[in-house]
């Protein structure tokens, strides 16, 4: 929200998820994803991404669930 107020709602903004969240159980991970999506509030131009790279111990299943969930909630 703060970023959009500063640069204008017509510009793209990245919303980052802490990559450590990908190590959490799905319920907690989903809550963190929902926080990022909630901040974007469905505005066009939001780019969902990680704050940094994927950590080596990250379960691949969590990454796939993240991608699927974000895609479902963007459509």
Secondary structure as GFF3:
##gff-version 3
##sequence-region A 1 75
A	DSSP	alpha_helix	2	7	.	.	.	ID=ss1
A	DSSP	beta_strand	13	17	.	.	.	ID=ss2
A	DSSP	three_ten_helix	19	23	.	.	.	ID=ss3
A	DSSP	alpha_helix	26	40	.	.	.	ID=ss4
A	DSSP	beta_strand	46	50	.	.	.	ID=ss5
A	DSSP	alpha_helix	60	72	.	.	.	ID=ss6
###
